[in-house]
Amino acid sequence: MANFNNHCLTLLDTVAPAKNVVSTHKKPCPWMNETIFNFKRSCRKVERLWKTTKLEVHRLHLKEKIMELNEIIKRARSTYFTNLVLQNKRNPRVLFNTIEHLVTPPPSHVPVHTRDDCNMFLNFFVNKVEDIRASITTPLVSLCTSVAPVSTWSSFSPVSLQDIQDLVRKMKPTSSPVDIIPTSLLLNVFDEVGPWLVKLINLSLKSGTVPSYFKHALVNPILKKPNHDPGQPINYRPISKLPFMSKMMEKVVAKQLTSIMEDNDLYDKYQSGFRSIHSTETALVKVSSDVMMAADSGRYTVLTLLDLTSAFDTVDHNTLIHRLKSEMGFSGAVLQWFASYINGRTFNVAFNDVMSNVSTLSCGVPQGSVLGPVLILLYLMPLGRLIRGFKNVSYHFYADDIQLYCSFNDSEFHFLPEFLDCISCIKNWFSSNYLQINPNKTETLIIAPDKKIPLIKNSLGDLGSSVKSSIRNLGVVFNQSMSLEGHCRQLTKNCFYHLRNISKVRHLLSKPDLELVIHAFISSRIDYCNSVFTCFNKSTLCKLQMVQNAAARLLTGTSRTSHITPILSSLHWLPVNFRIEYKILVLTFRALHGQAPLYISDMLCPYTSGRSLRSSGQGLLRFPKTKFKTRGDLAFQAAAPRLWNGLPQSLREMNCVDTFKKHLKTSLFKKAFS
């Protein structure tokens, strides 16, 4: 690898030697082009002519030229933002940053000016992890016994040039200062260097060795929230920037690793993080449906969210390697490769051209890497087995975010000590695996009638101090009645904030581009996890519908007094309540066709009859028995069959999800506006 880098560096120095250029000019606006600069020069000539002659005709001519210049700049600026929107219509982050930059002052910069400043961040990140590990008291007895691996994996499959080309085509062309060859240049000359990269990757996979160049990262401190104090290192998150070629190799390994885990069913059933066809929405659908069905049967639920402190940074290397060997069945070159990948990693903090000293990583997996999230899932895998030992406790994972919940009735209060024992065992397991729960972010919600909450809270012991009236769960605010009113209130506030910002740049965008921006900022927020919005009452739905109405009026330029139904119909926008039905039905279709998590499919039961009926064979779902319209009927496992059975049979019999979505939207559109 060193020879390859040195050879590339020699060629670059020969063809395009590096030069230090000090720029003293203000960076022009990105929409300024040569045509505008030439026209500005002609305006200056007319201005000098008028100042010389003082004639009225020259002053009027200058005025006309300035007006024409302003019009040219306006068109150029509009064209620039149009192209930006079109290029990033599927990248809301870029659109958000662009709009935010236009309407709000720039955020506070990282206070890094010298090498000492970078070293300060370096020492903080290193000491933070060391302090966490030093504060952990590991128990003497292991809380979770190992299980024999169901399969073995001793060697990687070699990759071809076509495999790498297909992989690179799907990757984001991100660059790191560590890269010898800039990513844009590497992609342009990939036909020439591709065969050499394939040889390097296959050699690494075969020998079980990761080049040290691939294991060095430049860490950029990123402010966690814009309103945080930029002068405090604790408010920053370390994001690793790895070489692009390193990410290529990690992608190759991750693809084979994911295939092995899926083929051998190694994932935890209730782990929804970093997995295909899983998401925060499917996780929340499962948890909220369980809670609503429990409430329908007269049971109360205690839901606790556990948050880990710097989980990525405190993973113990020896424990992880042992887990890969004893529980995953890794051996041979595969185990050697992962051991080489984890150990001997280095990093330094960098900001612009300023860099800190180099430091080694004795623990943790790199944030910003491809394999880091997958390794976290493997590291936490025994935890699910531990929790399943408590039969009255349910759980759900989203990466390292843990949801624990226990449902019980008046005669089952003895379930609560079991719930507390489960949390205690989880804390001990974390300690034995060098992980630490953040007590300040541990939150508990009691879903029960108001008169029962004090009694339940008193039964929770020390956990009672974490009880709150509402909690944010994977971006959705749950409350004690599961009405989600607080979530709607906050969602409405955020959407109107972004609508005000969009209105300030509306004149810069054409109508199609403005619609793309509105979908990126508003529709995406309205649709986020809206499968759980069945809990909304009519009043709450009206508030969310007002957001969509305001967005439609902003797009079409109509007044507040105009009737909104024809406007939504002309835009072909489904109203909010139909968007909720649409999402639930699409998720139901995916679950019935094996394209959704198993825990979603388990909530749906096909309708079967003991005797031959006309309804037999029509693809209907069995409706579960419920007691209350405001509880059980709002759960996904009740709402989904009700909506599904109400569809035309032709829709239920479709097999392609894209075709189903197209015809479903048409059907709901007719239902909404006919």
SULBELBEL-V575872 format. One record per run of one state. SS is the DSSP state (A for helix, B for strand, O for the rest). FROM is the first residue (numbers start at 1). LEN is the number of residues. Records with the same first field share a line. If there is no record, write none. Layout:
# SULBELBEL-V575872
SS=FROM-LEN + FROM-LEN
This chain:
# SULBELBEL-V575872
O=1-1 + 16-18 + 54-2 + 88-4 + 104-11 + 136-17 + 154-7 + 171-12 + 189-1 + 208-4 + 224-9 + 242-2 + 264-7 + 272-8 + 297-3 + 307-1 + 309-2 + 315-2 + 327-3 + 331-1 + 343-2 + 352-2 + 356-3 + 362-10 + 380-1 + 388-6 + 399-2 + 409-1 + 413-2 + 433-4 + 438-1 + 442-1 + 448-2 + 459-2 + 469-1 + 474-2 + 480-5 + 505-1 + 509-2 + 528-2 + 536-2 + 557-7 + 572-4 + 593-5 + 602-4 + 607-14 + 622-10 + 635-1 + 646-3 + 653-4 + 674-1
A=2-14 + 34-20 + 56-32 + 92-12 + 115-21 + 161-10 + 183-6 + 190-18 + 212-4 + 233-3 + 244-20 + 280-17 + 311-4 + 317-10 + 332-11 + 372-8 + 381-7 + 410-3 + 415-18 + 439-3 + 450-9 + 461-6 + 485-20 + 506-3 + 511-17 + 530-6 + 538-19 + 564-8 + 576-17 + 598-4 + 632-3 + 636-10 + 649-4 + 657-17
B=153-1 + 216-8 + 236-6 + 271-1 + 300-7 + 308-1 + 330-1 + 345-7 + 354-2 + 359-3 + 394-5 + 401-8 + 437-1 + 443-5 + 467-2 + 470-4 + 476-4 + 606-1 + 621-1
